[in-house]
Amino acid sequence: MIRDRGSIKWTSLMLPEHVKELRRYIYEEHYDTPEPILDEQQMEEMNEVMLEAMEYHVPLMFTIYKNKRLITLSGYIHYIDTNNKQLRILDMNDNVEFVSFSEVKKLVKMEGLI
């Protein structure tokens, strides 16, 4: 009789990169988040918060919808590019992030948190 080691025998055939990609694929496949839809009032409130934060250099926490996920980004609005409909956000590590207006789903002032 042959003793089977189960899934252990296949482990040696898979590279760590393959395992990582399989886990990422499974996560993306089953945990997609539907895109939140903002109404006119929410967009107007976000616009006011953005303008005030840029004028007074107040840090914001952005909730951004990208790649079927909601991610958060903290930083300052460096520039509002109305021609390309983008925000240039200076994050807490002094990196500039380009974020489309349509990707921003929520803004929260962080003035009391920092």
Secondary structure, DSSP 8 states (H G I E B T S, - for coil): -----TTHHHHTTS-HHHHHHHHHHHHHHH---------HHHHHHHHHHHHHHHHHT--EEEEEEETTEEEEEEEEEEEEETTTTEEEEEETTS-EEEEEGGGEEEEEE-TTT-
